[in-house]
Every structure is written in C-alpha cells, then in structure tokens.
Amino acid sequence: MKVFLFIISLCVSLKAGASLESLDNPIYPLKTSVVKSQVVLTILSGLSIYVFDPDLVSRGSTCNGKCAEVWPPVLLGDDEIERLRGPLSFIERQSGTKQLTYNGRPVYTYFRDRVEGDGIGDGIGRVWHLVPLQ
C-alpha cells in the first residue's frame, strides 16, 4: 500500500511541475512544466526540451554545427550519466560530448526559449516537437 501511495504522490508531483532534483527523481536531470496546456519535460531550469524527427532514422544526433547552435543539445556530465534510469539514457555526439536521450531520442533546447513555459520551437519545420510526459 505504501508503494502505491508513493507512486500516486510521485505522479501528482510530476503533473504539478515539481523540481525533483533529489536522487529519487525518476526523470533526473529533467522536470515537468505546463507548456501550451500540456505537461512536458524540461531541463531543471524550466526550458522546454524538443526532439527532432530526422533523428528517428539515425543512430545518434543529426543536429550538428549550425543546427546545434539554434537547437543546443542537452549535454550531460559523468555524474549525471550515473543517475540516469528508465526512459533516460545518452548518446555520444560527434564532438565526444554526451547528449541526453528520452525513449532513445536525443533531446535539445531551443535558443529562443527564454523562460519556463516557453515552447516557441514546437512545430518548427514540422520536425521539432515538445516532449510530453509519458
């Protein structure tokens, strides 16, 4: 019963946009926010994360160079990699840096998003999408 209550409590916290920066955060180094009336994943600062459709047919990130300047990849340090679990993992980019993945897809931020709740990049070119909490 305690486990069930914990899971319910965690779901309510996630829907409410709790920061969850502790070791118990099942989506560390992410959190949730409400953007465009939907609960989406964000980095801890609250900036929205995005996935890129061309990455679906790749074994890594296809957004490099100038693309990565506009759509900065969510990069990880070694300490963060050790804490990943569930749908979170990482890939190694061409540069050798480690990029966060969610359900196997590399994730990015958008350079025009400035504050929590921005989702300006959603739908750009019909290939960039916010990442809903699943």
LUMLO-77522 format. One record per residue: residue number from 0; x, y, z of N, C-alpha, C in turn. Coordinates in steps of 0.02 Angstrom, whole numbers. Layout:
<nodes>
@pos = NUM, n_east = X, n_north = Y, n_up = Z, ca_east = X, ca_north = Y, ca_up = Z, c_east = X, c_north = Y, c_up = Z $
...
</nodes>
This chain:
<nodes>
@pos = 0, n_east = 41, n_north = -60, n_up = 0, ca_east = 0, ca_north = 0, ca_up = 0, c_east = 44, c_north = 63, c_up = 0 $
@pos = 1, n_east = 99, n_north = 62, n_up = 39, ca_east = 143, ca_north = 119, ca_up = 41, c_east = 173, c_north = 134, c_up = -28 $
@pos = 2, n_east = 192, n_north = 81, n_up = -64, ca_east = 220, ca_north = 90, ca_up = -130, c_east = 169, c_north = 122, c_up = -177 $
@pos = 3, n_east = 107, n_north = 99, n_up = -173, ca_east = 54, ca_north = 127, ca_up = -214, c_east = 44, c_north = 201, c_up = -199 $
@pos = 4, n_east = 43, n_north = 219, n_up = -135, ca_east = 34, ca_north = 289, ca_up = -116, c_east = 93, c_north = 331, c_up = -139 $
@pos = 5, n_east = 154, n_north = 302, n_up = -136, ca_east = 212, ca_north = 339, ca_up = -160, c_east = 207, c_north = 353, c_up = -234 $
@pos = 6, n_east = 186, n_north = 303, n_up = -273, ca_east = 179, ca_north = 312, ca_up = -345, c_east = 127, c_north = 364, c_up = -360 $
@pos = 7, n_east = 70, n_north = 363, n_up = -326, ca_east = 18, ca_north = 413, ca_up = -336, c_east = 46, c_north = 482, c_up = -319 $
@pos = 8, n_east = 81, n_north = 488, n_up = -263, ca_east = 110, ca_north = 551, ca_up = -242, c_east = 160, c_north = 576, c_up = -294 $
@pos = 9, n_east = 201, n_north = 531, n_up = -321, ca_east = 250, ca_north = 550, ca_up = -371, c_east = 216, c_north = 575, c_up = -434 $
@pos = 10, n_east = 164, n_north = 541, n_up = -456, ca_east = 127, ca_north = 563, ca_up = -516, c_east = 97, c_north = 632, c_up = -506 $
@pos = 11, n_east = 69, n_north = 645, n_up = -448, ca_east = 40, ca_north = 711, ca_up = -434, c_east = 95, c_north = 763, c_up = -434 $
@pos = 12, n_east = 153, n_north = 747, n_up = -405, ca_east = 209, ca_north = 794, ca_up = -405, c_east = 233, c_north = 809, c_up = -475 $
@pos = 13, n_east = 238, n_north = 758, n_up = -517, ca_east = 260, ca_north = 768, ca_up = -585, c_east = 212, c_north = 811, c_up = -624 $
@pos = 14, n_east = 147, n_north = 799, n_up = -615, ca_east = 97, ca_north = 839, ca_up = -651, c_east = 98, c_north = 911, c_up = -627 $
@pos = 15, n_east = 117, n_north = 922, n_up = -565, ca_east = 118, ca_north = 990, ca_up = -537, c_east = 181, c_north = 1028, c_up = -555 $
@pos = 16, n_east = 230, n_north = 994, n_up = -587, ca_east = 291, ca_north = 1028, ca_up = -607, c_east = 343, c_north = 1031, c_up = -552 $
@pos = 17, n_east = 343, n_north = 982, n_up = -508, ca_east = 392, ca_north = 980, ca_up = -454, c_east = 462, c_north = 976, c_up = -482 $
@pos = 18, n_east = 509, n_north = 1007, n_up = -448, ca_east = 578, ca_north = 1008, ca_up = -471, c_east = 611, c_north = 940, c_up = -467 $
@pos = 19, n_east = 601, n_north = 904, n_up = -412, ca_east = 625, ca_north = 836, ca_up = -405, c_east = 700, c_north = 829, c_up = -420 $
@pos = 20, n_east = 741, n_north = 871, n_up = -391, ca_east = 812, ca_north = 867, ca_up = -405, c_east = 848, c_north = 815, c_up = -362 $
@pos = 21, n_east = 814, n_north = 780, n_up = -318, ca_east = 846, ca_north = 732, ca_up = -274, c_east = 863, c_north = 668, c_up = -311 $
@pos = 22, n_east = 898, n_north = 624, n_up = -277, ca_east = 915, ca_north = 559, ca_up = -306, c_east = 853, c_north = 518, c_up = -321 $
@pos = 23, n_east = 796, n_north = 534, n_up = -290, ca_east = 735, ca_north = 496, ca_up = -301, c_east = 698, c_north = 520, c_up = -363 $
@pos = 24, n_east = 723, n_north = 570, n_up = -397, ca_east = 689, ca_north = 596, ca_up = -457, c_east = 696, c_north = 545, c_up = -513 $
@pos = 25, n_east = 640, n_north = 514, n_up = -534, ca_east = 644, ca_north = 463, ca_up = -587, c_east = 658, c_north = 492, c_up = -655 $
@pos = 26, n_east = 654, n_north = 558, n_up = -663, ca_east = 668, ca_north = 588, ca_up = -728, c_east = 726, c_north = 637, c_up = -725 $
@pos = 27, n_east = 769, n_north = 632, n_up = -672, ca_east = 828, ca_north = 675, ca_up = -667, c_east = 871, c_north = 663, c_up = -729 $
@pos = 28, n_east = 897, n_north = 714, n_up = -762, ca_east = 902, ca_north = 784, ca_up = -744, c_east = 846, c_north = 827, c_up = -775 $
@pos = 29, n_east = 787, n_north = 801, n_up = -778, ca_east = 730, ca_north = 838, ca_up = -805, c_east = 679, c_north = 852, c_up = -752 $
@pos = 30, n_east = 630, n_north = 893, n_up = -768, ca_east = 571, ca_north = 903, ca_up = -727, c_east = 513, c_north = 914, c_up = -775 $
@pos = 31, n_east = 455, n_north = 930, n_up = -749, ca_east = 397, ca_north = 942, ca_up = -792, c_east = 374, c_north = 1014, c_up = -785 $
@pos = 32, n_east = 343, n_north = 1039, n_up = -837, ca_east = 312, ca_north = 1105, ca_up = -837, c_east = 250, c_north = 1102, c_up = -883 $
@pos = 33, n_east = 207, n_north = 1150, n_up = -875, ca_east = 150, ca_north = 1156, ca_up = -919, c_east = 167, c_north = 1206, c_up = -974 $
@pos = 34, n_east = 165, n_north = 1182, n_up = -1036, ca_east = 179, ca_north = 1223, ca_up = -1095, c_east = 124, c_north = 1210, c_up = -1145 $
@pos = 35, n_east = 93, n_north = 1264, n_up = -1170, ca_east = 39, ca_north = 1257, ca_up = -1219, c_east = -15, c_north = 1208, c_up = -1194 $
@pos = 36, n_east = -32, n_north = 1214, n_up = -1131, ca_east = -85, ca_north = 1174, ca_up = -1098, c_east = -70, c_north = 1100, c_up = -1095 $
@pos = 37, n_east = -7, n_north = 1080, n_up = -1100, ca_east = 10, ca_north = 1010, ca_up = -1092, c_east = 70, c_north = 1003, c_up = -1045 $
@pos = 38, n_east = 74, n_north = 947, n_up = -1011, ca_east = 130, ca_north = 934, ca_up = -967, c_east = 187, c_north = 906, c_up = -1009 $
@pos = 39, n_east = 243, n_north = 942, n_up = -1009, ca_east = 301, ca_north = 923, ca_up = -1049, c_east = 362, c_north = 918, c_up = -1005 $
@pos = 40, n_east = 413, n_north = 886, n_up = -1032, ca_east = 477, ca_north = 882, ca_up = -997, c_east = 519, c_north = 943, c_up = -1013 $
@pos = 41, n_east = 556, n_north = 965, n_up = -962, ca_east = 600, ca_north = 1023, ca_up = -968, c_east = 666, c_north = 1006, c_up = -933 $
@pos = 42, n_east = 717, n_north = 1046, n_up = -947, ca_east = 778, ca_north = 1041, ca_up = -907, c_east = 762, c_north = 1073, c_up = -839 $
@pos = 43, n_east = 806, n_north = 1065, n_up = -791, ca_east = 792, ca_north = 1088, ca_up = -723, c_east = 780, c_north = 1163, c_up = -719 $
@pos = 44, n_east = 808, n_north = 1203, n_up = -765, ca_east = 796, ca_north = 1275, ca_up = -765, c_east = 726, c_north = 1292, c_up = -790 $
@pos = 45, n_east = 691, n_north = 1242, n_up = -818, ca_east = 623, ca_north = 1253, ca_up = -843, c_east = 618, c_north = 1262, c_up = -917 $
@pos = 46, n_east = 675, n_north = 1266, n_up = -953, ca_east = 671, ca_north = 1272, ca_up = -1026, c_east = 646, c_north = 1206, c_up = -1056 $
@pos = 47, n_east = 602, n_north = 1213, n_up = -1105, ca_east = 572, ca_north = 1155, ca_up = -1138, c_east = 625, c_north = 1115, c_up = -1175 $
@pos = 48, n_east = 614, n_north = 1049, n_up = -1180, ca_east = 657, ca_north = 1008, ca_up = -1222, c_east = 617, c_north = 985, c_up = -1283 $
@pos = 49, n_east = 654, n_north = 970, n_up = -1335, ca_east = 625, ca_north = 952, ca_up = -1400, c_east = 658, c_north = 890, c_up = -1428 $
@pos = 50, n_east = 622, n_north = 855, n_up = -1471, ca_east = 651, ca_north = 802, ca_up = -1512, c_east = 647, c_north = 823, c_up = -1585 $
@pos = 51, n_east = 690, n_north = 793, n_up = -1625, ca_east = 699, ca_north = 812, ca_up = -1695, c_east = 684, c_north = 750, c_up = -1738 $
@pos = 52, n_east = 634, n_north = 754, n_up = -1781, ca_east = 612, ca_north = 697, ca_up = -1821, c_east = 668, c_north = 663, c_up = -1861 $
@pos = 53, n_east = 714, n_north = 700, n_up = -1893, ca_east = 767, ca_north = 666, ca_up = -1931, c_east = 810, c_north = 619, c_up = -1888 $
@pos = 54, n_east = 811, n_north = 629, n_up = -1821, ca_east = 849, ca_north = 584, ca_up = -1778, c_east = 817, c_north = 514, c_up = -1776 $
@pos = 55, n_east = 754, n_north = 508, n_up = -1796, ca_east = 720, ca_north = 443, ca_up = -1795, c_east = 753, c_north = 392, c_up = -1841 $
@pos = 56, n_east = 785, n_north = 416, n_up = -1894, ca_east = 816, ca_north = 370, ca_up = -1942, c_east = 892, c_north = 369, c_up = -1934 $
@pos = 57, n_east = 916, n_north = 391, n_up = -1877, ca_east = 987, ca_north = 395, ca_up = -1864, c_east = 1004, c_north = 356, c_up = -1801 $
@pos = 58, n_east = 1067, n_north = 340, n_up = -1793, ca_east = 1089, ca_north = 307, ca_up = -1731, c_east = 1118, c_north = 358, c_up = -1682 $
@pos = 59, n_east = 1104, n_north = 420, n_up = -1693, ca_east = 1129, ca_north = 472, ca_up = -1650, c_east = 1095, c_north = 537, c_up = -1666 $
@pos = 60, n_east = 1131, n_north = 591, n_up = -1657, ca_east = 1103, ca_north = 657, ca_up = -1671, c_east = 1121, c_north = 678, c_up = -1741 $
@pos = 61, n_east = 1070, n_north = 703, n_up = -1777, ca_east = 1083, ca_north = 731, ca_up = -1844, c_east = 1086, c_north = 807, c_up = -1841 $
@pos = 62, n_east = 1079, n_north = 836, n_up = -1782, ca_east = 1081, ca_north = 908, ca_up = -1773, c_east = 1151, c_north = 927, c_up = -1747 $
@pos = 63, n_east = 1193, n_north = 949, n_up = -1792, ca_east = 1262, ca_north = 967, ca_up = -1776, c_east = 1278, c_north = 1035, c_up = -1807 $
@pos = 64, n_east = 1335, n_north = 1063, n_up = -1791, ca_east = 1356, ca_north = 1126, ca_up = -1821, c_east = 1307, c_north = 1183, c_up = -1807 $
@pos = 65, n_east = 1286, n_north = 1218, n_up = -1860, ca_east = 1241, ca_north = 1275, ca_up = -1852, c_east = 1174, c_north = 1253, c_up = -1822 $
@pos = 66, n_east = 1151, n_north = 1193, n_up = -1839, ca_east = 1089, ca_north = 1168, ca_up = -1810, c_east = 1094, c_north = 1166, c_up = -1734 $
@pos = 67, n_east = 1151, n_north = 1142, n_up = -1709, ca_east = 1160, ca_north = 1136, ca_up = -1636, c_east = 1168, c_north = 1204, c_up = -1602 $
@pos = 68, n_east = 1183, n_north = 1256, n_up = -1641, ca_east = 1186, ca_north = 1323, ca_up = -1613, c_east = 1115, c_north = 1349, c_up = -1600 $
@pos = 69, n_east = 1069, n_north = 1332, n_up = -1645, ca_east = 999, ca_north = 1353, ca_up = -1638, c_east = 962, c_north = 1306, c_up = -1591 $
@pos = 70, n_east = 979, n_north = 1242, n_up = -1593, ca_east = 947, ca_north = 1190, ca_up = -1553, c_east = 1001, c_north = 1157, c_up = -1510 $
@pos = 71, n_east = 1022, n_north = 1190, n_up = -1456, ca_east = 1076, ca_north = 1162, ca_up = -1415, c_east = 1057, c_north = 1093, c_up = -1386 $
@pos = 72, n_east = 1101, n_north = 1044, n_up = -1395, ca_east = 1087, ca_north = 978, ca_up = -1365, c_east = 1089, c_north = 983, c_up = -1289 $
@pos = 73, n_east = 1050, n_north = 941, n_up = -1256, ca_east = 1053, ca_north = 937, ca_up = -1183, c_east = 1112, c_north = 891, c_up = -1166 $
@pos = 74, n_east = 1165, n_north = 921, n_up = -1142, ca_east = 1227, ca_north = 885, ca_up = -1127, c_east = 1230, c_north = 863, c_up = -1055 $
@pos = 75, n_east = 1267, n_north = 810, n_up = -1043, ca_east = 1271, ca_north = 780, ca_up = -976, c_east = 1344, c_north = 774, c_up = -954 $
@pos = 76, n_east = 1353, n_north = 781, n_up = -888, ca_east = 1417, ca_north = 767, ca_up = -858, c_east = 1417, c_north = 695, c_up = -833 $
@pos = 77, n_east = 1476, n_north = 669, n_up = -816, ca_east = 1481, ca_north = 600, ca_up = -793, c_east = 1438, c_north = 586, c_up = -733 $
@pos = 78, n_east = 1434, n_north = 634, n_up = -686, ca_east = 1393, ca_north = 623, ca_up = -626, c_east = 1319, c_north = 616, c_up = -643 $
@pos = 79, n_east = 1296, n_north = 652, n_up = -695, ca_east = 1226, ca_north = 647, ca_up = -715, c_east = 1213, c_north = 581, c_up = -751 $
@pos = 80, n_east = 1260, n_north = 558, n_up = -790, ca_east = 1252, ca_north = 495, ca_up = -827, c_east = 1240, c_north = 437, c_up = -778 $
@pos = 81, n_east = 1276, n_north = 438, n_up = -722, ca_east = 1269, ca_north = 384, ca_up = -673, c_east = 1199, c_north = 382, c_up = -643 $
@pos = 82, n_east = 1163, n_north = 437, n_up = -644, ca_east = 1096, ca_north = 441, ca_up = -613, c_east = 1039, c_north = 427, c_up = -662 $
@pos = 83, n_east = 1054, n_north = 418, n_up = -726, ca_east = 1001, ca_north = 406, ca_up = -775, c_east = 968, c_north = 338, c_up = -764 $
@pos = 84, n_east = 903, n_north = 336, n_up = -776, ca_east = 866, ca_north = 273, ca_up = -772, c_east = 801, c_north = 279, c_up = -811 $
@pos = 85, n_east = 768, n_north = 223, n_up = -817, ca_east = 704, ca_north = 222, ca_up = -853, c_east = 712, c_north = 241, c_up = -925 $
@pos = 86, n_east = 672, n_north = 288, n_up = -949, ca_east = 674, ca_north = 307, ca_up = -1019, c_east = 732, c_north = 354, c_up = -1037 $
@pos = 87, n_east = 773, n_north = 370, n_up = -986, ca_east = 829, ca_north = 417, ca_up = -998, c_east = 894, c_north = 379, c_up = -1009 $
@pos = 88, n_east = 931, n_north = 401, n_up = -1059, ca_east = 996, ca_north = 373, ca_up = -1073, c_east = 1037, c_north = 427, c_up = -1107 $
@pos = 89, n_east = 1089, n_north = 409, n_up = -1144, ca_east = 1129, ca_north = 459, ca_up = -1178, c_east = 1161, c_north = 429, c_up = -1240 $
@pos = 90, n_east = 1182, n_north = 474, n_up = -1284, ca_east = 1221, ca_north = 455, ca_up = -1342, c_east = 1286, c_north = 496, c_up = -1340 $
@pos = 91, n_east = 1335, n_north = 473, n_up = -1377, ca_east = 1396, ca_north = 513, ca_up = -1384, c_east = 1391, c_north = 550, c_up = -1450 $
@pos = 92, n_east = 1399, n_north = 616, n_up = -1446, ca_east = 1396, ca_north = 659, ca_up = -1506, c_east = 1462, c_north = 656, c_up = -1544 $
@pos = 93, n_east = 1462, n_north = 683, n_up = -1606, ca_east = 1523, ca_north = 686, ca_up = -1647, c_east = 1580, c_north = 719, c_up = -1609 $
@pos = 94, n_east = 1563, n_north = 767, n_up = -1566, ca_east = 1613, ca_north = 804, ca_up = -1528, c_east = 1641, c_north = 765, c_up = -1469 $
@pos = 95, n_east = 1610, n_north = 708, n_up = -1454, ca_east = 1631, ca_north = 668, ca_up = -1397, c_east = 1592, c_north = 684, c_up = -1334 $
@pos = 96, n_east = 1550, n_north = 736, n_up = -1335, ca_east = 1509, ca_north = 753, ca_up = -1277, c_east = 1451, c_north = 703, c_up = -1272 $
@pos = 97, n_east = 1422, n_north = 699, n_up = -1214, ca_east = 1366, ca_north = 654, ca_up = -1201, c_east = 1301, c_north = 694, c_up = -1203 $
@pos = 98, n_east = 1252, n_north = 670, n_up = -1243, ca_east = 1188, ca_north = 703, ca_up = -1251, c_east = 1133, c_north = 659, c_up = -1221 $
@pos = 99, n_east = 1089, n_north = 691, n_up = -1184, ca_east = 1033, ca_north = 656, ca_up = -1153, c_east = 985, c_north = 631, c_up = -1207 $
@pos = 100, n_east = 958, n_north = 571, n_up = -1196, ca_east = 904, ca_north = 545, ca_up = -1238, c_east = 845, c_north = 527, c_up = -1195 $
@pos = 101, n_east = 786, n_north = 532, n_up = -1224, ca_east = 723, ca_north = 513, ca_up = -1191, c_east = 689, c_north = 463, c_up = -1237 $
@pos = 102, n_east = 676, n_north = 404, n_up = -1212, ca_east = 649, ca_north = 350, ca_up = -1253, c_east = 690, c_north = 340, c_up = -1316 $
@pos = 103, n_east = 756, n_north = 345, n_up = -1310, ca_east = 801, ca_north = 333, ca_up = -1365, c_east = 812, c_north = 391, c_up = -1412 $
@pos = 104, n_east = 777, n_north = 447, n_up = -1400, ca_east = 783, ca_north = 504, ca_up = -1446, c_east = 824, c_north = 560, c_up = -1414 $
@pos = 105, n_east = 875, n_north = 586, n_up = -1449, ca_east = 913, ca_north = 642, ca_up = -1423, c_east = 867, c_north = 702, c_up = -1410 $
@pos = 106, n_east = 882, n_north = 739, n_up = -1356, ca_east = 841, ca_north = 797, ca_up = -1339, c_east = 883, c_north = 861, c_up = -1342 $
@pos = 107, n_east = 847, n_north = 915, n_up = -1356, ca_east = 877, ca_north = 981, ca_up = -1369, c_east = 835, c_north = 1035, c_up = -1334 $
@pos = 108, n_east = 865, n_north = 1094, n_up = -1326, ca_east = 828, ca_north = 1153, ca_up = -1308, c_east = 824, c_north = 1197, c_up = -1371 $
@pos = 109, n_east = 790, n_north = 1254, n_up = -1366, ca_east = 784, ca_north = 1300, ca_up = -1423, c_east = 810, c_north = 1368, c_up = -1402 $
@pos = 110, n_east = 852, n_north = 1399, n_up = -1443, ca_east = 886, ca_north = 1460, ca_up = -1423, c_east = 839, c_north = 1519, c_up = -1410 $
@pos = 111, n_east = 779, n_north = 1518, n_up = -1437, ca_east = 732, ca_north = 1573, ca_up = -1425, c_east = 691, c_north = 1565, c_up = -1362 $
@pos = 112, n_east = 688, n_north = 1505, n_up = -1334, ca_east = 654, ca_north = 1495, ca_up = -1271, c_east = 695, c_north = 1529, c_up = -1217 $
@pos = 113, n_east = 663, n_north = 1570, n_up = -1177, ca_east = 700, ca_north = 1608, ca_up = -1126, c_east = 679, c_north = 1591, c_up = -1054 $
@pos = 114, n_east = 615, n_north = 1575, n_up = -1044, ca_east = 589, ca_north = 1563, ca_up = -976, c_east = 546, c_north = 1500, c_up = -976 $
@pos = 115, n_east = 536, n_north = 1475, n_up = -915, ca_east = 494, ca_north = 1416, ca_up = -907, c_east = 425, c_north = 1430, c_up = -938 $
@pos = 116, n_east = 400, n_north = 1382, n_up = -975, ca_east = 335, ca_north = 1390, ca_up = -1008, c_east = 340, c_north = 1410, c_up = -1081 $
@pos = 117, n_east = 399, n_north = 1433, n_up = -1102, ca_east = 409, ca_north = 1446, ca_up = -1173, c_east = 409, c_north = 1379, c_up = -1210 $
@pos = 118, n_east = 379, n_north = 1378, n_up = -1267, ca_east = 380, ca_north = 1319, ca_up = -1310, c_east = 382, c_north = 1343, c_up = -1382 $
@pos = 119, n_east = 421, n_north = 1395, n_up = -1393, ca_east = 423, ca_north = 1430, ca_up = -1457, c_east = 444, c_north = 1384, c_up = -1514 $
@pos = 120, n_east = 486, n_north = 1335, n_up = -1500, ca_east = 511, ca_north = 1292, ca_up = -1553, c_east = 464, c_north = 1236, c_up = -1575 $
@pos = 121, n_east = 410, n_north = 1227, n_up = -1538, ca_east = 365, ca_north = 1171, ca_up = -1553, c_east = 335, c_north = 1179, c_up = -1623 $
@pos = 122, n_east = 344, n_north = 1129, n_up = -1665, ca_east = 315, ca_north = 1128, ca_up = -1731, c_east = 356, c_north = 1161, c_up = -1786 $
@pos = 123, n_east = 413, n_north = 1190, n_up = -1768, ca_east = 454, ca_north = 1223, ca_up = -1819, c_east = 474, c_north = 1171, c_up = -1873 $
@pos = 124, n_east = 461, n_north = 1190, n_up = -1934, ca_east = 477, ca_north = 1146, ca_up = -1991, c_east = 440, c_north = 1080, c_up = -1990 $
@pos = 125, n_east = 392, n_north = 1075, n_up = -1947, ca_east = 354, ca_north = 1012, ca_up = -1935, c_east = 400, c_north = 954, c_up = -1916 $
@pos = 126, n_east = 460, n_north = 970, n_up = -1890, ca_east = 507, ca_north = 917, ca_up = -1871, c_east = 532, c_north = 924, c_up = -1799 $
@pos = 127, n_east = 516, n_north = 980, n_up = -1766, ca_east = 536, ca_north = 991, ca_up = -1696, c_east = 474, c_north = 987, c_up = -1653 $
@pos = 128, n_east = 479, n_north = 949, n_up = -1597, ca_east = 420, ca_north = 938, ca_up = -1555, c_east = 438, c_north = 940, c_up = -1481 $
@pos = 129, n_east = 394, n_north = 970, n_up = -1442, ca_east = 399, ca_north = 966, ca_up = -1370, c_east = 395, c_north = 893, c_up = -1349 $
@pos = 130, n_east = 421, n_north = 878, n_up = -1290, ca_east = 420, ca_north = 809, ca_up = -1266, c_east = 369, c_north = 803, c_up = -1210 $
@pos = 131, n_east = 311, n_north = 772, n_up = -1225, ca_east = 260, ca_north = 765, ca_up = -1173, c_east = 280, c_north = 712, c_up = -1121 $
@pos = 132, n_east = 257, n_north = 722, n_up = -1060, ca_east = 268, ca_north = 671, ca_up = -1008, c_east = 228, c_north = 610, c_up = -1027 $
@pos = 133, n_east = 260, n_north = 553, n_up = -1028, ca_east = 226, ca_north = 490, ca_up = -1045, c_east = 227, c_north = 443, c_up = -988 $
</nodes>
